Amino acid sequence: MPQNTGDLRGSIEMHYVCSINKFRMEQSLTPQESLKLIESMIGQARRNFNRMSFYFLLWGFLLISAMVVTYLLRDSVSGWQHGAAWGMAGILGGLISAVRGAREGRKELVNNPMDTTIGWLWSAFVITMVLLIAFSVRSGVDPTIVITILTGLPTFITGQAMRFRPLMLGGVLFWIAGVAMLFVPDALGVLVIYCASMVFGYILPGILLKRHEDGLRTA
């Protein structure tokens, strides 16, 4: 079962209280200044944590669309048969994510090391995925299985870093789905497995994160 909002808040607050205590010892802040800084950093951390729902929903729908288009055009003699739809989804998703990430980065009041690490993790994932798709299109190889297995890595690590169980389970699901595709002989079966893994690995956790975000806004 996913963790509730109280658990997530407690984890965030504990992390920042420890950080502020260390900072206070080094900078000799007054108790009032420490309290204001703690409140500011906790508020920023909550926003940073929950804003990730946009990216999971975005990539979930983009990659499902790419998979469906590839399946429907599987008998085409053009590049669509070999992954052109994946390439377009990767480029479009990368551009949208980069623009939104840059815009949100300018609004940040506090430099959160965990946010930075997760950001670089997903940037490396997107670059790797786009390169794999490009090589697959050039070689005429279906990249679905490789992409599915690769997707499990940043998903699982992000879930572990945020202590958000749905993402951790989503990462494991991607690995299982990638292996299962190796034993499915028909394209329709691969389509069903992939779309199911994206729904339960990306879209459902994204919706849950969005619910937490909405709850924190009204808290």
PEUR-V315507 format. One record per residue. N is the residue number from 1. RES is the residue in one small letter. PHI is phi as a letter, one per 40 degrees, with the letter a starting at -180 (* if undefined). Layout:
((N	RES	PHI) (N	RES	PHI))
This chain:
((1	m	*) (2	p	c) (3	q	c) (4	n	c) (5	t	c) (6	g	c) (7	d	c) (8	l	c) (9	r	c) (10	g	c) (11	s	c) (12	i	c) (13	e	c) (14	m	c) (15	h	d) (16	y	c) (17	v	c) (18	c	c) (19	s	c) (20	i	c) (21	n	d) (22	k	c) (23	f	c) (24	r	c) (25	m	c) (26	e	c) (27	q	b) (28	s	f) (29	l	c) (30	t	c) (31	p	d) (32	q	c) (33	e	c) (34	s	c) (35	l	c) (36	k	c) (37	l	c) (38	i	c) (39	e	c) (40	s	c) (41	m	c) (42	i	c) (43	g	c) (44	q	c) (45	a	c) (46	r	c) (47	r	c) (48	n	c) (49	f	c) (50	n	c) (51	r	c) (52	m	c) (53	s	d) (54	f	d) (55	y	c) (56	f	c) (57	l	c) (58	l	d) (59	w	c) (60	g	c) (61	f	c) (62	l	c) (63	l	c) (64	i	c) (65	s	c) (66	a	c) (67	m	c) (68	v	c) (69	v	c) (70	t	c) (71	y	c) (72	l	c) (73	l	b) (74	r	c) (75	d	c) (76	s	c) (77	v	c) (78	s	c) (79	g	c) (80	w	d) (81	q	c) (82	h	b) (83	g	h) (84	a	c) (85	a	c) (86	w	c) (87	g	c) (88	m	c) (89	a	c) (90	g	c) (91	i	c) (92	l	c) (93	g	c) (94	g	c) (95	l	c) (96	i	c) (97	s	c) (98	a	c) (99	v	c) (100	r	c) (101	g	c) (102	a	c) (103	r	c) (104	e	c) (105	g	c) (106	r	c) (107	k	c) (108	e	c) (109	l	c) (110	v	b) (111	n	c) (112	n	c) (113	p	d) (114	m	c) (115	d	c) (116	t	c) (117	t	c) (118	i	c) (119	g	c) (120	w	c) (121	l	d) (122	w	c) (123	s	c) (124	a	c) (125	f	c) (126	v	c) (127	i	c) (128	t	c) (129	m	c) (130	v	c) (131	l	c) (132	l	c) (133	i	c) (134	a	c) (135	f	c) (136	s	c) (137	v	c) (138	r	c) (139	s	c) (140	g	g) (141	v	b) (142	d	c) (143	p	c) (144	t	d) (145	i	c) (146	v	c) (147	i	c) (148	t	c) (149	i	c) (150	l	c) (151	t	c) (152	g	c) (153	l	c) (154	p	c) (155	t	c) (156	f	c) (157	i	c) (158	t	c) (159	g	c) (160	q	c) (161	a	c) (162	m	c) (163	r	f) (164	f	b) (165	r	c) (166	p	d) (167	l	c) (168	m	c) (169	l	c) (170	g	c) (171	g	c) (172	v	c) (173	l	c) (174	f	c) (175	w	c) (176	i	c) (177	a	c) (178	g	c) (179	v	c) (180	a	c) (181	m	c) (182	l	c) (183	f	b) (184	v	b) (185	p	c) (186	d	b) (187	a	c) (188	l	c) (189	g	c) (190	v	c) (191	l	d) (192	v	c) (193	i	c) (194	y	c) (195	c	c) (196	a	c) (197	s	c) (198	m	c) (199	v	c) (200	f	c) (201	g	c) (202	y	b) (203	i	c) (204	l	c) (205	p	c) (206	g	c) (207	i	c) (208	l	c) (209	l	c) (210	k	c) (211	r	c) (212	h	c) (213	e	c) (214	d	c) (215	g	c) (216	l	c) (217	r	c) (218	t	c) (219	a	c))
